[in-house]
Amino acid sequence: MWHVTSQKNGVSALGLQRVLGLGSYKTAWAMLHKLRRAMVRPGRERLCGVVEVDETYWGGEEEGVVGRQTEEKALIMAAAEENGKGIGRIRLRRVPNLTRTTLRGFIAQSIDLGSTVRTDGLNSCLEMEGYVHDRQVQRRQPEGEHLLPQVHRVVPLLKRWLLGTHQGTVGHEYLDYYLDEFGPCTDFCVSRAWYVICRLVLATGPRT
């Protein structure tokens, strides 16, 4: 756990295999996935205050596909707290679609009632009960500016982490585990991550 939490850019199964001198890549892969599954504390606090919510996609290029028309890429919802000019806590989840039911389910599980939820103009986010909805719609933006600046900082960091540390080899069926690892590690600085992850692992019990 110390090696996993002390690496700024995370750890791949191949890197863990080399450090621990394991004979099997599968053993290192299984160890990492057990840690990833334990990184989400049961009953953890939801985000609060002003929270930006947007979607992103993970996967290769699809010929002739524009915007949200993708059929093969994984769809990921991202929520990021505002913390002054910086990013607070974040939540990431792979979702099957962008329907109203799916988006409201993600928001309800990730964000406290009464919070301000800032989104783009996606119609599925309309009429959210229990939240202050700050809907940002702007057809043209000055270069380098974003309607949702915090969540648009999280998404590139996530993709660089997946492409760099894990060489872009993360399959859709295992993507949730990697999102579980990325979220908590960005919520805490490296100096606290070891202590926090140890508490999470002990709280969640054994993993098979």
C-alpha positions in Angstrom: 0.0 0.0 0.0 2.9 2.4 0.7 4.3 2.0 -2.8 0.8 2.6 -4.4 0.1 5.7 -2.3 3.5 7.3 -2.5 3.7 7.4 -6.3 2.4 10.7 -7.6 1.2 9.2 -10.9 -0.1 5.9 -9.5 1.2 2.4 -10.1 0.6 -0.1 -12.8 0.4 -3.9 -12.2 3.7 -4.3 -14.2 5.4 -1.7 -12.1 4.2 -3.4 -8.9 5.4 -6.7 -10.1 8.9 -5.3 -10.7 9.1 -3.6 -7.3 7.9 -6.6 -5.3 9.8 -9.1 -7.4 6.6 -11.1 -8.1 6.9 -14.0 -10.6 3.4 -13.5 -11.9 1.8 -10.4 -13.5 -1.6 -11.8 -12.6 -0.7 -11.7 -8.9 0.3 -8.1 -9.1 -2.8 -7.2 -11.1 -5.1 -9.0 -8.5 -3.4 -7.2 -5.6 -3.9 -3.8 -7.2 -7.6 -4.5 -7.9 -8.3 -5.5 -4.4 -6.7 -2.3 -3.2 -8.8 -0.3 -5.7 -12.0 -1.9 -4.6 -11.1 -1.0 -1.0 -10.4 2.6 -1.7 -14.1 3.7 -1.6 -15.3 4.0 2.0 -18.8 2.7 2.6 -21.1 5.6 3.5 -18.6 8.3 2.5 -19.7 11.9 2.6 -21.3 13.3 -0.5 -19.9 16.4 -2.2 -21.4 19.7 -1.2 -21.4 23.4 -1.8 -20.9 24.3 -5.5 -20.3 21.1 -7.6 -19.6 21.0 -11.3 -21.0 18.0 -13.2 -20.1 16.9 -16.7 -19.5 13.8 -18.8 -16.5 12.5 -20.6 -15.6 9.5 -22.7 -12.9 6.9 -22.7 -11.8 4.8 -25.7 -10.4 5.0 -29.2 -11.5 7.2 -32.0 -14.7 6.2 -33.8 -14.7 7.0 -37.5 -17.6 9.3 -38.5 -18.7 9.9 -34.9 -19.2 13.4 -33.5 -19.8 14.4 -29.9 -22.2 12.3 -27.9 -23.0 9.9 -30.7 -20.4 7.4 -29.6 -21.3 3.8 -29.5 -18.1 2.1 -28.4 -16.5 4.5 -25.9 -17.1 4.2 -22.2 -19.2 7.1 -20.7 -17.9 8.6 -17.5 -19.7 11.1 -15.2 -17.5 13.5 -13.3 -18.3 15.8 -10.4 -15.9 18.2 -8.9 -16.3 20.5 -5.8 -15.3 24.1 -6.1 -12.7 24.9 -3.5 -11.9 28.6 -4.0 -10.1 28.7 -7.3 -9.1 25.1 -7.0 -10.6 21.6 -7.0 -12.1 20.0 -3.9 -13.2 16.4 -3.7 -14.2 14.6 -6.9 -16.5 11.7 -7.8 -16.2 9.6 -11.0 -18.5 6.8 -12.3 -19.0 4.9 -15.5 -22.6 5.1 -16.6 -24.5 3.4 -19.4 -26.2 6.5 -20.9 -27.1 10.1 -20.4 -30.8 9.7 -19.6 -32.4 11.8 -16.9 -32.8 8.8 -14.7 -29.1 7.9 -14.9 -27.8 11.5 -14.4 -30.1 12.1 -11.5 -29.0 8.8 -9.9 -25.4 9.8 -10.2 -26.1 13.3 -8.7 -28.2 12.0 -5.9 -25.5 9.5 -4.8 -22.6 11.9 -5.2 -23.9 15.3 -4.1 -25.7 16.5 -0.9 -29.2 17.9 -1.2 -29.2 21.7 -1.1 -26.0 22.0 -3.0 -25.6 24.0 -6.1 -25.1 21.7 -9.2 -23.5 23.5 -12.1 -23.9 21.8 -15.5 -23.9 22.6 -19.2 -27.0 22.8 -21.3 -27.8 19.0 -21.3 -31.5 18.7 -21.1 -31.3 15.5 -18.9 -30.2 17.8 -16.0 -33.3 20.0 -16.1 -35.7 20.1 -13.1 -33.5 18.6 -10.4 -35.5 18.5 -7.2 -33.6 19.3 -4.0 -30.7 21.1 -5.7 -29.9 24.6 -6.9 -29.3 24.1 -10.6 -26.8 26.5 -12.2 -27.2 25.8 -15.9 -24.4 27.2 -18.0 -25.1 27.6 -21.7 -22.7 29.4 -24.0 -22.3 28.6 -27.7 -18.9 30.3 -28.1 -16.3 30.6 -25.4 -13.0 32.5 -25.5 -10.1 30.2 -26.2 -8.8 28.6 -23.0 -11.9 29.3 -21.0 -14.5 26.7 -19.9 -18.0 26.9 -18.5 -17.1 24.2 -16.0 -13.4 24.9 -15.2 -12.9 22.5 -12.3 -14.4 19.4 -13.9 -12.5 20.3 -17.1 -9.3 20.2 -15.1 -10.1 16.8 -13.6 -10.9 15.1 -16.9 -7.5 15.7 -18.6 -5.7 14.6 -15.4 -7.7 11.4 -15.4 -7.0 10.7 -19.1 -3.3 11.5 -18.8 -3.1 9.1 -15.8 -4.9 6.3 -17.7 -2.7 6.8 -20.8 0.6 7.4 -18.9 0.6 5.1 -15.9 -1.6 2.4 -17.4 -0.6 2.9 -21.1 -4.2 3.2 -22.2 -4.8 -0.5 -21.7 -7.8 -0.1 -19.3 -10.8 -2.1 -20.6 -14.3 -0.9 -20.1 -15.2 -3.8 -17.8 -12.4 -2.8 -15.3 -12.7 1.0 -15.7 -14.7 1.4 -12.4 -11.8 0.0 -10.4 -9.4 2.6 -11.9 -11.9 5.4 -11.2 -12.1 4.2 -7.6 -8.3 4.5 -7.4 -8.0 7.9 -9.1 -10.7 9.6 -7.0 -9.5 9.1 -3.5 -5.8 9.7 -4.5 -6.7 13.2 -5.8 -8.8 14.0 -2.7 -5.8 13.7 -0.5 -2.2 14.8 -0.8 0.5 12.1 -1.0 1.6 12.7 2.6 -1.9 11.8 3.9 -2.8 9.2 1.3 -1.0 6.3 3.1 -2.9 7.0 6.3 -6.2 7.5 4.6 -6.0 4.4 2.3 -5.0 2.2 5.3 -8.1 3.3 7.1 -10.3 2.7 4.1 -8.8 -0.8 3.6 -9.4 -1.7 7.2 -12.9 -0.3 7.2 -14.1 -2.2 4.1 -12.9 -5.7 5.2 -11.4 -8.5 3.2 -11.7 -8.6 -0.6 -11.7 -11.7 -2.8 
